[in-house]
Amino acid sequence: MNDKYFAVPWEALKISDDRKKALLDVSKQDLKQAPGFNKKHWPDLSARDQTIVIYEFYGVPLPEEEPKDAK
């Protein structure tokens, strides 16, 4: 939408039956309210608070964090 970019969790996308498109079930009105950013000012997606806002907006569960001692 114009100059607004969106980070969308993979889990929020569905693949079309012909497997040629990724679909996002969000209305244009809802997308206007979506957390977005300017292409010159990308958010820090490694920051947990940014990730939580994005995942909550699209209604998908956060991925489980791998324990720090996991190999």
CHARMM internal coordinates of N, CA and C (Angstrom, degrees):
IC EDIT
DIST 1 N 1 CA 1.4506
DIST 1 CA 1 C 1.5214
ANGL 1 N 1 CA 1 C 108.56
DIST 1 C 2 N 1.2711
ANGL 1 CA 1 C 2 N 115.58
DIHE 1 N 1 CA 1 C 2 N 103.72
DIST 2 N 2 CA 1.4627
ANGL 1 C 2 N 2 CA 122.70
DIHE 1 CA 1 C 2 N 2 CA -179.23
DIST 2 CA 2 C 1.5175
ANGL 2 N 2 CA 2 C 110.57
DIHE 1 C 2 N 2 CA 2 C 53.04
DIST 2 C 3 N 1.3309
ANGL 2 CA 2 C 3 N 117.70
DIHE 2 N 2 CA 2 C 3 N -120.42
DIST 3 N 3 CA 1.4579
ANGL 2 C 3 N 3 CA 121.17
DIHE 2 CA 2 C 3 N 3 CA -177.98
DIST 3 CA 3 C 1.5175
ANGL 3 N 3 CA 3 C 112.84
DIHE 2 C 3 N 3 CA 3 C -102.19
DIST 3 C 4 N 1.3300
ANGL 3 CA 3 C 4 N 117.50
DIHE 3 N 3 CA 3 C 4 N 14.14
DIST 4 N 4 CA 1.4542
ANGL 3 C 4 N 4 CA 121.32
DIHE 3 CA 3 C 4 N 4 CA -179.97
DIST 4 CA 4 C 1.5263
ANGL 4 N 4 CA 4 C 109.29
DIHE 3 C 4 N 4 CA 4 C -95.67
DIST 4 C 5 N 1.3206
ANGL 4 CA 4 C 5 N 116.03
DIHE 4 N 4 CA 4 C 5 N 128.70
DIST 5 N 5 CA 1.4542
ANGL 4 C 5 N 5 CA 122.23
DIHE 4 CA 4 C 5 N 5 CA 177.57
DIST 5 CA 5 C 1.5273
ANGL 5 N 5 CA 5 C 108.76
DIHE 4 C 5 N 5 CA 5 C -106.86
DIST 5 C 6 N 1.3362
ANGL 5 CA 5 C 6 N 116.25
DIHE 5 N 5 CA 5 C 6 N 155.41
DIST 6 N 6 CA 1.4499
ANGL 5 C 6 N 6 CA 120.86
DIHE 5 CA 5 C 6 N 6 CA -177.49
DIST 6 CA 6 C 1.5173
ANGL 6 N 6 CA 6 C 110.72
DIHE 5 C 6 N 6 CA 6 C -129.94
DIST 6 C 7 N 1.3146
ANGL 6 CA 6 C 7 N 116.04
DIHE 6 N 6 CA 6 C 7 N 137.16
DIST 7 N 7 CA 1.4603
ANGL 6 C 7 N 7 CA 121.47
DIHE 6 CA 6 C 7 N 7 CA 169.98
DIST 7 CA 7 C 1.5244
ANGL 7 N 7 CA 7 C 105.11
DIHE 6 C 7 N 7 CA 7 C -94.86
DIST 7 C 8 N 1.3162
ANGL 7 CA 7 C 8 N 116.16
DIHE 7 N 7 CA 7 C 8 N 119.92
DIST 8 N 8 CA 1.4622
ANGL 7 C 8 N 8 CA 120.99
DIHE 7 CA 7 C 8 N 8 CA -177.19
DIST 8 CA 8 C 1.5271
ANGL 8 N 8 CA 8 C 108.17
DIHE 7 C 8 N 8 CA 8 C -120.34
DIST 8 C 9 N 1.3232
ANGL 8 CA 8 C 9 N 117.35
DIHE 8 N 8 CA 8 C 9 N 127.51
DIST 9 N 9 CA 1.4662
ANGL 8 C 9 N 9 CA 119.38
DIHE 8 CA 8 C 9 N 9 CA 177.65
DIST 9 CA 9 C 1.5321
ANGL 9 N 9 CA 9 C 110.71
DIHE 8 C 9 N 9 CA 9 C -62.59
DIST 9 C 10 N 1.3233
ANGL 9 CA 9 C 10 N 117.10
DIHE 9 N 9 CA 9 C 10 N 140.27
DIST 10 N 10 CA 1.4586
ANGL 9 C 10 N 10 CA 121.03
DIHE 9 CA 9 C 10 N 10 CA 177.77
DIST 10 CA 10 C 1.5227
ANGL 10 N 10 CA 10 C 110.97
DIHE 9 C 10 N 10 CA 10 C -53.59
DIST 10 C 11 N 1.3301
ANGL 10 CA 10 C 11 N 116.48
DIHE 10 N 10 CA 10 C 11 N -35.59
DIST 11 N 11 CA 1.4611
ANGL 10 C 11 N 11 CA 121.43
DIHE 10 CA 10 C 11 N 11 CA -177.31
DIST 11 CA 11 C 1.5263
ANGL 11 N 11 CA 11 C 112.59
DIHE 10 C 11 N 11 CA 11 C -65.83
DIST 11 C 12 N 1.3170
ANGL 11 CA 11 C 12 N 118.03
DIHE 11 N 11 CA 11 C 12 N -18.20
DIST 12 N 12 CA 1.4638
ANGL 11 C 12 N 12 CA 121.67
DIHE 11 CA 11 C 12 N 12 CA 179.82
DIST 12 CA 12 C 1.5342
ANGL 12 N 12 CA 12 C 111.63
DIHE 11 C 12 N 12 CA 12 C -84.70
DIST 12 C 13 N 1.3131
ANGL 12 CA 12 C 13 N 116.77
DIHE 12 N 12 CA 12 C 13 N -11.58
DIST 13 N 13 CA 1.4663
ANGL 12 C 13 N 13 CA 121.16
DIHE 12 CA 12 C 13 N 13 CA -178.72
DIST 13 CA 13 C 1.5190
ANGL 13 N 13 CA 13 C 110.87
DIHE 12 C 13 N 13 CA 13 C -94.78
DIST 13 C 14 N 1.3104
ANGL 13 CA 13 C 14 N 115.34
DIHE 13 N 13 CA 13 C 14 N 145.45
DIST 14 N 14 CA 1.4629
ANGL 13 C 14 N 14 CA 122.65
DIHE 13 CA 13 C 14 N 14 CA 174.22
DIST 14 CA 14 C 1.5227
ANGL 14 N 14 CA 14 C 107.09
DIHE 13 C 14 N 14 CA 14 C -118.42
DIST 14 C 15 N 1.3125
ANGL 14 CA 14 C 15 N 116.43
DIHE 14 N 14 CA 14 C 15 N 145.74
DIST 15 N 15 CA 1.4615
ANGL 14 C 15 N 15 CA 121.20
DIHE 14 CA 14 C 15 N 15 CA 178.23
DIST 15 CA 15 C 1.5288
ANGL 15 N 15 CA 15 C 108.19
DIHE 14 C 15 N 15 CA 15 C -92.79
DIST 15 C 16 N 1.3442
ANGL 15 CA 15 C 16 N 116.03
DIHE 15 N 15 CA 15 C 16 N 135.46
DIST 16 N 16 CA 1.4647
ANGL 15 C 16 N 16 CA 120.72
DIHE 15 CA 15 C 16 N 16 CA -179.29
DIST 16 CA 16 C 1.5269
ANGL 16 N 16 CA 16 C 109.76
DIHE 15 C 16 N 16 CA 16 C -64.73
DIST 16 C 17 N 1.3272
ANGL 16 CA 16 C 17 N 115.99
DIHE 16 N 16 CA 16 C 17 N 159.83
DIST 17 N 17 CA 1.4634
ANGL 16 C 17 N 17 CA 121.31
DIHE 16 CA 16 C 17 N 17 CA -179.39
DIST 17 CA 17 C 1.5255
ANGL 17 N 17 CA 17 C 112.44
DIHE 16 C 17 N 17 CA 17 C -56.98
DIST 17 C 18 N 1.3296
ANGL 17 CA 17 C 18 N 116.53
DIHE 17 N 17 CA 17 C 18 N -35.10
DIST 18 N 18 CA 1.4629
ANGL 17 C 18 N 18 CA 119.28
DIHE 17 CA 17 C 18 N 18 CA 179.76
DIST 18 CA 18 C 1.5364
ANGL 18 N 18 CA 18 C 112.03
DIHE 17 C 18 N 18 CA 18 C -84.15
DIST 18 C 19 N 1.3446
ANGL 18 CA 18 C 19 N 115.36
DIHE 18 N 18 CA 18 C 19 N 0.76
DIST 19 N 19 CA 1.4662
ANGL 18 C 19 N 19 CA 123.83
DIHE 18 CA 18 C 19 N 19 CA 176.31
DIST 19 CA 19 C 1.5425
ANGL 19 N 19 CA 19 C 112.74
DIHE 18 C 19 N 19 CA 19 C 60.53
DIST 19 C 20 N 1.3353
ANGL 19 CA 19 C 20 N 116.02
DIHE 19 N 19 CA 19 C 20 N 28.23
DIST 20 N 20 CA 1.4603
ANGL 19 C 20 N 20 CA 120.79
DIHE 19 CA 19 C 20 N 20 CA -179.59
DIST 20 CA 20 C 1.5234
ANGL 20 N 20 CA 20 C 113.31
DIHE 19 C 20 N 20 CA 20 C -109.69
DIST 20 C 21 N 1.3553
ANGL 20 CA 20 C 21 N 116.35
DIHE 20 N 20 CA 20 C 21 N -8.97
DIST 21 N 21 CA 1.4657
ANGL 20 C 21 N 21 CA 119.82
DIHE 20 CA 20 C 21 N 21 CA -176.45
DIST 21 CA 21 C 1.5160
ANGL 21 N 21 CA 21 C 110.32
DIHE 20 C 21 N 21 CA 21 C -137.33
DIST 21 C 22 N 1.3201
ANGL 21 CA 21 C 22 N 114.81
DIHE 21 N 21 CA 21 C 22 N 147.85
DIST 22 N 22 CA 1.4567
ANGL 21 C 22 N 22 CA 121.32
DIHE 21 CA 21 C 22 N 22 CA 169.12
DIST 22 CA 22 C 1.5196
ANGL 22 N 22 CA 22 C 106.18
DIHE 21 C 22 N 22 CA 22 C -100.10
DIST 22 C 23 N 1.3270
ANGL 22 CA 22 C 23 N 116.65
DIHE 22 N 22 CA 22 C 23 N 128.70
DIST 23 N 23 CA 1.4542
ANGL 22 C 23 N 23 CA 121.64
DIHE 22 CA 22 C 23 N 23 CA -175.27
DIST 23 CA 23 C 1.5274
ANGL 23 N 23 CA 23 C 110.37
DIHE 22 C 23 N 23 CA 23 C -110.79
DIST 23 C 24 N 1.3217
ANGL 23 CA 23 C 24 N 115.25
DIHE 23 N 23 CA 23 C 24 N 141.40
DIST 24 N 24 CA 1.4565
ANGL 23 C 24 N 24 CA 121.82
DIHE 23 CA 23 C 24 N 24 CA 177.39
DIST 24 CA 24 C 1.5178
ANGL 24 N 24 CA 24 C 107.64
DIHE 23 C 24 N 24 CA 24 C -124.17
DIST 24 C 25 N 1.3170
ANGL 24 CA 24 C 25 N 116.97
DIHE 24 N 24 CA 24 C 25 N 117.63
DIST 25 N 25 CA 1.4651
ANGL 24 C 25 N 25 CA 121.73
DIHE 24 CA 24 C 25 N 25 CA -176.19
DIST 25 CA 25 C 1.5286
ANGL 25 N 25 CA 25 C 109.91
DIHE 24 C 25 N 25 CA 25 C -87.16
DIST 25 C 26 N 1.3273
ANGL 25 CA 25 C 26 N 115.59
DIHE 25 N 25 CA 25 C 26 N 76.51
DIST 26 N 26 CA 1.4626
ANGL 25 C 26 N 26 CA 122.61
DIHE 25 CA 25 C 26 N 26 CA 179.68
DIST 26 CA 26 C 1.5240
ANGL 26 N 26 CA 26 C 107.38
DIHE 25 C 26 N 26 CA 26 C -141.06
DIST 26 C 27 N 1.3159
ANGL 26 CA 26 C 27 N 116.52
DIHE 26 N 26 CA 26 C 27 N 132.18
DIST 27 N 27 CA 1.4648
ANGL 26 C 27 N 27 CA 119.38
DIHE 26 CA 26 C 27 N 27 CA 178.66
DIST 27 CA 27 C 1.5360
ANGL 27 N 27 CA 27 C 109.96
DIHE 26 C 27 N 27 CA 27 C -74.07
DIST 27 C 28 N 1.3062
ANGL 27 CA 27 C 28 N 114.94
DIHE 27 N 27 CA 27 C 28 N 160.32
DIST 28 N 28 CA 1.4655
ANGL 27 C 28 N 28 CA 120.12
DIHE 27 CA 27 C 28 N 28 CA 177.92
DIST 28 CA 28 C 1.5334
ANGL 28 N 28 CA 28 C 109.94
DIHE 27 C 28 N 28 CA 28 C -59.69
DIST 28 C 29 N 1.3244
ANGL 28 CA 28 C 29 N 116.08
DIHE 28 N 28 CA 28 C 29 N -38.44
DIST 29 N 29 CA 1.4714
ANGL 28 C 29 N 29 CA 120.67
DIHE 28 CA 28 C 29 N 29 CA 179.02
DIST 29 CA 29 C 1.5329
ANGL 29 N 29 CA 29 C 110.52
DIHE 28 C 29 N 29 CA 29 C -63.08
DIST 29 C 30 N 1.3403
ANGL 29 CA 29 C 30 N 116.60
DIHE 29 N 29 CA 29 C 30 N -45.09
DIST 30 N 30 CA 1.4684
ANGL 29 C 30 N 30 CA 119.88
DIHE 29 CA 29 C 30 N 30 CA 178.29
DIST 30 CA 30 C 1.5236
ANGL 30 N 30 CA 30 C 111.27
DIHE 29 C 30 N 30 CA 30 C -64.69
DIST 30 C 31 N 1.3181
ANGL 30 CA 30 C 31 N 116.00
DIHE 30 N 30 CA 30 C 31 N -38.39
DIST 31 N 31 CA 1.4576
ANGL 30 C 31 N 31 CA 119.93
DIHE 30 CA 30 C 31 N 31 CA -179.43
DIST 31 CA 31 C 1.5256
ANGL 31 N 31 CA 31 C 111.63
DIHE 30 C 31 N 31 CA 31 C -63.38
DIST 31 C 32 N 1.3241
ANGL 31 CA 31 C 32 N 116.74
DIHE 31 N 31 CA 31 C 32 N -29.71
DIST 32 N 32 CA 1.4632
ANGL 31 C 32 N 32 CA 119.86
DIHE 31 CA 31 C 32 N 32 CA 176.38
DIST 32 CA 32 C 1.5223
ANGL 32 N 32 CA 32 C 111.07
DIHE 31 C 32 N 32 CA 32 C -62.30
DIST 32 C 33 N 1.3419
ANGL 32 CA 32 C 33 N 116.99
DIHE 32 N 32 CA 32 C 33 N -28.00
DIST 33 N 33 CA 1.4633
ANGL 32 C 33 N 33 CA 122.25
DIHE 32 CA 32 C 33 N 33 CA -179.98
DIST 33 CA 33 C 1.5282
ANGL 33 N 33 CA 33 C 112.68
DIHE 32 C 33 N 33 CA 33 C -93.13
DIST 33 C 34 N 1.3170
ANGL 33 CA 33 C 34 N 116.90
DIHE 33 N 33 CA 33 C 34 N -6.20
DIST 34 N 34 CA 1.4663
ANGL 33 C 34 N 34 CA 121.07
DIHE 33 CA 33 C 34 N 34 CA -176.12
DIST 34 CA 34 C 1.5237
ANGL 34 N 34 CA 34 C 111.09
DIHE 33 C 34 N 34 CA 34 C -66.86
DIST 34 C 35 N 1.3338
ANGL 34 CA 34 C 35 N 116.23
DIHE 34 N 34 CA 34 C 35 N 147.87
DIST 35 N 35 CA 1.4612
ANGL 34 C 35 N 35 CA 118.46
DIHE 34 CA 34 C 35 N 35 CA 174.41
DIST 35 CA 35 C 1.5264
ANGL 35 N 35 CA 35 C 108.61
DIHE 34 C 35 N 35 CA 35 C -64.59
DIST 35 C 36 N 1.2892
ANGL 35 CA 35 C 36 N 115.95
DIHE 35 N 35 CA 35 C 36 N 123.73
DIST 36 N 36 CA 1.4583
ANGL 35 C 36 N 36 CA 120.99
DIHE 35 CA 35 C 36 N 36 CA -177.96
DIST 36 CA 36 C 1.5106
ANGL 36 N 36 CA 36 C 110.57
DIHE 35 C 36 N 36 CA 36 C -137.63
DIST 36 C 37 N 1.3131
ANGL 36 CA 36 C 37 N 115.83
DIHE 36 N 36 CA 36 C 37 N -179.59
DIST 37 N 37 CA 1.4528
ANGL 36 C 37 N 37 CA 120.61
DIHE 36 CA 36 C 37 N 37 CA -179.04
DIST 37 CA 37 C 1.5117
ANGL 37 N 37 CA 37 C 110.36
DIHE 36 C 37 N 37 CA 37 C -154.37
DIST 37 C 38 N 1.2947
ANGL 37 CA 37 C 38 N 115.83
DIHE 37 N 37 CA 37 C 38 N 163.16
DIST 38 N 38 CA 1.4486
ANGL 37 C 38 N 38 CA 124.32
DIHE 37 CA 37 C 38 N 38 CA 177.19
DIST 38 CA 38 C 1.5174
ANGL 38 N 38 CA 38 C 108.15
DIHE 37 C 38 N 38 CA 38 C -84.21
DIST 38 C 39 N 1.3301
ANGL 38 CA 38 C 39 N 117.77
DIHE 38 N 38 CA 38 C 39 N 142.25
DIST 39 N 39 CA 1.4623
ANGL 38 C 39 N 39 CA 120.00
DIHE 38 CA 38 C 39 N 39 CA -176.91
DIST 39 CA 39 C 1.5334
ANGL 39 N 39 CA 39 C 112.98
DIHE 38 C 39 N 39 CA 39 C -61.01
DIST 39 C 40 N 1.3178
ANGL 39 CA 39 C 40 N 117.46
DIHE 39 N 39 CA 39 C 40 N -18.81
DIST 40 N 40 CA 1.4675
ANGL 39 C 40 N 40 CA 120.40
DIHE 39 CA 39 C 40 N 40 CA 178.33
DIST 40 CA 40 C 1.5245
ANGL 40 N 40 CA 40 C 112.25
DIHE 39 C 40 N 40 CA 40 C -91.48
DIST 40 C 41 N 1.3365
ANGL 40 CA 40 C 41 N 117.15
DIHE 40 N 40 CA 40 C 41 N -7.14
DIST 41 N 41 CA 1.4723
ANGL 40 C 41 N 41 CA 121.56
DIHE 40 CA 40 C 41 N 41 CA -178.16
DIST 41 CA 41 C 1.5240
ANGL 41 N 41 CA 41 C 110.10
DIHE 40 C 41 N 41 CA 41 C -136.23
DIST 41 C 42 N 1.3286
ANGL 41 CA 41 C 42 N 115.95
DIHE 41 N 41 CA 41 C 42 N 75.31
DIST 42 N 42 CA 1.4535
ANGL 41 C 42 N 42 CA 120.96
DIHE 41 CA 41 C 42 N 42 CA -179.01
DIST 42 CA 42 C 1.5249
ANGL 42 N 42 CA 42 C 110.19
DIHE 41 C 42 N 42 CA 42 C -70.96
DIST 42 C 43 N 1.3400
ANGL 42 CA 42 C 43 N 117.23
DIHE 42 N 42 CA 42 C 43 N 142.51
DIST 43 N 43 CA 1.4633
ANGL 42 C 43 N 43 CA 119.71
DIHE 42 CA 42 C 43 N 43 CA 177.75
DIST 43 CA 43 C 1.5251
ANGL 43 N 43 CA 43 C 110.55
DIHE 42 C 43 N 43 CA 43 C -73.66
DIST 43 C 44 N 1.3045
ANGL 43 CA 43 C 44 N 116.04
DIHE 43 N 43 CA 43 C 44 N 161.12
DIST 44 N 44 CA 1.4617
ANGL 43 C 44 N 44 CA 121.70
DIHE 43 CA 43 C 44 N 44 CA 175.31
DIST 44 CA 44 C 1.5225
ANGL 44 N 44 CA 44 C 107.28
DIHE 43 C 44 N 44 CA 44 C -83.64
DIST 44 C 45 N 1.3224
ANGL 44 CA 44 C 45 N 116.46
DIHE 44 N 44 CA 44 C 45 N 94.03
DIST 45 N 45 CA 1.4557
ANGL 44 C 45 N 45 CA 120.29
DIHE 44 CA 44 C 45 N 45 CA -176.35
DIST 45 CA 45 C 1.5210
ANGL 45 N 45 CA 45 C 112.86
DIHE 44 C 45 N 45 CA 45 C -75.77
DIST 45 C 46 N 1.3157
ANGL 45 CA 45 C 46 N 116.82
DIHE 45 N 45 CA 45 C 46 N -3.62
DIST 46 N 46 CA 1.4627
ANGL 45 C 46 N 46 CA 118.97
DIHE 45 CA 45 C 46 N 46 CA 173.54
DIST 46 CA 46 C 1.5287
ANGL 46 N 46 CA 46 C 110.15
DIHE 45 C 46 N 46 CA 46 C -84.59
DIST 46 C 47 N 1.3264
ANGL 46 CA 46 C 47 N 117.01
DIHE 46 N 46 CA 46 C 47 N -12.08
DIST 47 N 47 CA 1.4635
ANGL 46 C 47 N 47 CA 121.31
DIHE 46 CA 46 C 47 N 47 CA 177.83
DIST 47 CA 47 C 1.5255
ANGL 47 N 47 CA 47 C 108.80
DIHE 46 C 47 N 47 CA 47 C -78.30
DIST 47 C 48 N 1.3033
ANGL 47 CA 47 C 48 N 116.31
DIHE 47 N 47 CA 47 C 48 N 122.55
DIST 48 N 48 CA 1.4761
ANGL 47 C 48 N 48 CA 122.01
DIHE 47 CA 47 C 48 N 48 CA -175.36
DIST 48 CA 48 C 1.5370
ANGL 48 N 48 CA 48 C 111.57
DIHE 47 C 48 N 48 CA 48 C -57.94
DIST 48 C 49 N 1.3338
ANGL 48 CA 48 C 49 N 117.82
DIHE 48 N 48 CA 48 C 49 N -38.20
DIST 49 N 49 CA 1.4682
ANGL 48 C 49 N 49 CA 119.57
DIHE 48 CA 48 C 49 N 49 CA -178.18
DIST 49 CA 49 C 1.5304
ANGL 49 N 49 CA 49 C 111.45
DIHE 48 C 49 N 49 CA 49 C -64.50
DIST 49 C 50 N 1.3252
ANGL 49 CA 49 C 50 N 117.54
DIHE 49 N 49 CA 49 C 50 N -37.15
DIST 50 N 50 CA 1.4735
ANGL 49 C 50 N 50 CA 121.03
DIHE 49 CA 49 C 50 N 50 CA 177.01
DIST 50 CA 50 C 1.5231
ANGL 50 N 50 CA 50 C 110.04
DIHE 49 C 50 N 50 CA 50 C -64.91
DIST 50 C 51 N 1.3171
ANGL 50 CA 50 C 51 N 116.11
DIHE 50 N 50 CA 50 C 51 N -43.21
DIST 51 N 51 CA 1.4571
ANGL 50 C 51 N 51 CA 121.80
DIHE 50 CA 50 C 51 N 51 CA -178.80
DIST 51 CA 51 C 1.5217
ANGL 51 N 51 CA 51 C 110.71
DIHE 50 C 51 N 51 CA 51 C -63.78
DIST 51 C 52 N 1.3230
ANGL 51 CA 51 C 52 N 117.27
DIHE 51 N 51 CA 51 C 52 N -43.10
DIST 52 N 52 CA 1.4613
ANGL 51 C 52 N 52 CA 121.52
DIHE 51 CA 51 C 52 N 52 CA -179.56
DIST 52 CA 52 C 1.5220
ANGL 52 N 52 CA 52 C 110.69
DIHE 51 C 52 N 52 CA 52 C -59.71
DIST 52 C 53 N 1.3122
ANGL 52 CA 52 C 53 N 118.01
DIHE 52 N 52 CA 52 C 53 N -45.31
DIST 53 N 53 CA 1.4727
ANGL 52 C 53 N 53 CA 122.12
DIHE 52 CA 52 C 53 N 53 CA 179.86
DIST 53 CA 53 C 1.5264
ANGL 53 N 53 CA 53 C 110.51
DIHE 52 C 53 N 53 CA 53 C -59.15
DIST 53 C 54 N 1.2970
ANGL 53 CA 53 C 54 N 117.25
DIHE 53 N 53 CA 53 C 54 N -44.43
DIST 54 N 54 CA 1.4688
ANGL 53 C 54 N 54 CA 121.73
DIHE 53 CA 53 C 54 N 54 CA -178.13
DIST 54 CA 54 C 1.5266
ANGL 54 N 54 CA 54 C 110.75
DIHE 53 C 54 N 54 CA 54 C -66.19
DIST 54 C 55 N 1.3184
ANGL 54 CA 54 C 55 N 117.28
DIHE 54 N 54 CA 54 C 55 N -49.40
DIST 55 N 55 CA 1.4618
ANGL 54 C 55 N 55 CA 120.67
DIHE 54 CA 54 C 55 N 55 CA -178.61
DIST 55 CA 55 C 1.5233
ANGL 55 N 55 CA 55 C 111.41
DIHE 54 C 55 N 55 CA 55 C -64.26
DIST 55 C 56 N 1.3180
ANGL 55 CA 55 C 56 N 117.80
DIHE 55 N 55 CA 55 C 56 N -39.47
DIST 56 N 56 CA 1.4619
ANGL 55 C 56 N 56 CA 120.32
DIHE 55 CA 55 C 56 N 56 CA 178.88
DIST 56 CA 56 C 1.5310
ANGL 56 N 56 CA 56 C 111.10
DIHE 55 C 56 N 56 CA 56 C -64.77
DIST 56 C 57 N 1.3278
ANGL 56 CA 56 C 57 N 116.99
DIHE 56 N 56 CA 56 C 57 N -40.40
DIST 57 N 57 CA 1.4622
ANGL 56 C 57 N 57 CA 119.30
DIHE 56 CA 56 C 57 N 57 CA -179.94
DIST 57 CA 57 C 1.5240
ANGL 57 N 57 CA 57 C 111.05
DIHE 56 C 57 N 57 CA 57 C -59.19
DIST 57 C 58 N 1.3293
ANGL 57 CA 57 C 58 N 117.08
DIHE 57 N 57 CA 57 C 58 N -43.86
DIST 58 N 58 CA 1.4645
ANGL 57 C 58 N 58 CA 120.69
DIHE 57 CA 57 C 58 N 58 CA -177.51
DIST 58 CA 58 C 1.5274
ANGL 58 N 58 CA 58 C 112.94
DIHE 57 C 58 N 58 CA 58 C -85.83
DIST 58 C 59 N 1.3301
ANGL 58 CA 58 C 59 N 117.20
DIHE 58 N 58 CA 58 C 59 N -1.00
DIST 59 N 59 CA 1.4574
ANGL 58 C 59 N 59 CA 121.16
DIHE 58 CA 58 C 59 N 59 CA 174.71
DIST 59 CA 59 C 1.5114
ANGL 59 N 59 CA 59 C 115.27
DIHE 58 C 59 N 59 CA 59 C 68.37
DIST 59 C 60 N 1.3133
ANGL 59 CA 59 C 60 N 116.36
DIHE 59 N 59 CA 59 C 60 N 32.48
DIST 60 N 60 CA 1.4636
ANGL 59 C 60 N 60 CA 119.49
DIHE 59 CA 59 C 60 N 60 CA 177.15
DIST 60 CA 60 C 1.5239
ANGL 60 N 60 CA 60 C 109.35
DIHE 59 C 60 N 60 CA 60 C -116.97
DIST 60 C 61 N 1.3395
ANGL 60 CA 60 C 61 N 116.23
DIHE 60 N 60 CA 60 C 61 N 147.43
DIST 61 N 61 CA 1.4654
ANGL 60 C 61 N 61 CA 118.54
DIHE 60 CA 60 C 61 N 61 CA -178.82
DIST 61 CA 61 C 1.5225
ANGL 61 N 61 CA 61 C 111.79
DIHE 60 C 61 N 61 CA 61 C -69.01
DIST 61 C 62 N 1.3024
ANGL 61 CA 61 C 62 N 115.01
DIHE 61 N 61 CA 61 C 62 N 146.52
DIST 62 N 62 CA 1.4617
ANGL 61 C 62 N 62 CA 120.49
DIHE 61 CA 61 C 62 N 62 CA 176.09
DIST 62 CA 62 C 1.5211
ANGL 62 N 62 CA 62 C 109.60
DIHE 61 C 62 N 62 CA 62 C -65.78
DIST 62 C 63 N 1.3190
ANGL 62 CA 62 C 63 N 116.83
DIHE 62 N 62 CA 62 C 63 N 143.40
DIST 63 N 63 CA 1.4680
ANGL 62 C 63 N 63 CA 118.50
DIHE 62 CA 62 C 63 N 63 CA 175.67
DIST 63 CA 63 C 1.5287
ANGL 63 N 63 CA 63 C 108.47
DIHE 62 C 63 N 63 CA 63 C -66.59
DIST 63 C 64 N 1.2972
ANGL 63 CA 63 C 64 N 115.12
DIHE 63 N 63 CA 63 C 64 N 146.66
DIST 64 N 64 CA 1.4667
ANGL 63 C 64 N 64 CA 119.80
DIHE 63 CA 63 C 64 N 64 CA 178.59
DIST 64 CA 64 C 1.5173
ANGL 64 N 64 CA 64 C 108.38
DIHE 63 C 64 N 64 CA 64 C -67.89
DIST 64 C 65 N 1.3193
ANGL 64 CA 64 C 65 N 114.19
DIHE 64 N 64 CA 64 C 65 N 137.80
DIST 65 N 65 CA 1.4569
ANGL 64 C 65 N 65 CA 118.91
DIHE 64 CA 64 C 65 N 65 CA 175.08
DIST 65 CA 65 C 1.5172
ANGL 65 N 65 CA 65 C 109.05
DIHE 64 C 65 N 65 CA 65 C -78.18
DIST 65 C 66 N 1.3060
ANGL 65 CA 65 C 66 N 115.54
DIHE 65 N 65 CA 65 C 66 N 137.76
DIST 66 N 66 CA 1.4605
ANGL 65 C 66 N 66 CA 120.49
DIHE 65 CA 65 C 66 N 66 CA 177.16
DIST 66 CA 66 C 1.5185
ANGL 66 N 66 CA 66 C 107.90
DIHE 65 C 66 N 66 CA 66 C -75.92
DIST 66 C 67 N 1.3260
ANGL 66 CA 66 C 67 N 117.94
DIHE 66 N 66 CA 66 C 67 N 133.70
DIST 67 N 67 CA 1.4700
ANGL 66 C 67 N 67 CA 119.40
DIHE 66 CA 66 C 67 N 67 CA 178.03
DIST 67 CA 67 C 1.5223
ANGL 67 N 67 CA 67 C 110.89
DIHE 66 C 67 N 67 CA 67 C -57.66
DIST 67 C 68 N 1.3230
ANGL 67 CA 67 C 68 N 116.33
DIHE 67 N 67 CA 67 C 68 N 143.92
DIST 68 N 68 CA 1.4636
ANGL 67 C 68 N 68 CA 121.06
DIHE 67 CA 67 C 68 N 68 CA -176.26
DIST 68 CA 68 C 1.5114
ANGL 68 N 68 CA 68 C 112.94
DIHE 67 C 68 N 68 CA 68 C -61.32
DIST 68 C 69 N 1.3404
ANGL 68 CA 68 C 69 N 118.34
DIHE 68 N 68 CA 68 C 69 N -27.40
DIST 69 N 69 CA 1.4595
ANGL 68 C 69 N 69 CA 119.93
DIHE 68 CA 68 C 69 N 69 CA -179.05
DIST 69 CA 69 C 1.5265
ANGL 69 N 69 CA 69 C 112.31
DIHE 68 C 69 N 69 CA 69 C -92.67
DIST 69 C 70 N 1.3577
ANGL 69 CA 69 C 70 N 118.31
DIHE 69 N 69 CA 69 C 70 N 4.92
DIST 70 N 70 CA 1.4689
ANGL 69 C 70 N 70 CA 121.53
DIHE 69 CA 69 C 70 N 70 CA 178.85
DIST 70 CA 70 C 1.5201
ANGL 70 N 70 CA 70 C 109.53
DIHE 69 C 70 N 70 CA 70 C -72.46
DIST 70 C 71 N 1.3136
ANGL 70 CA 70 C 71 N 114.13
DIHE 70 N 70 CA 70 C 71 N 146.03
DIST 71 N 71 CA 1.4794
ANGL 70 C 71 N 71 CA 119.12
DIHE 70 CA 70 C 71 N 71 CA -179.83
DIST 71 CA 71 C 1.4891
ANGL 71 N 71 CA 71 C 111.12
DIHE 70 C 71 N 71 CA 71 C -120.51
END
COOR INIT
IC SEED 1 N 1 CA 1 C
IC BUILD
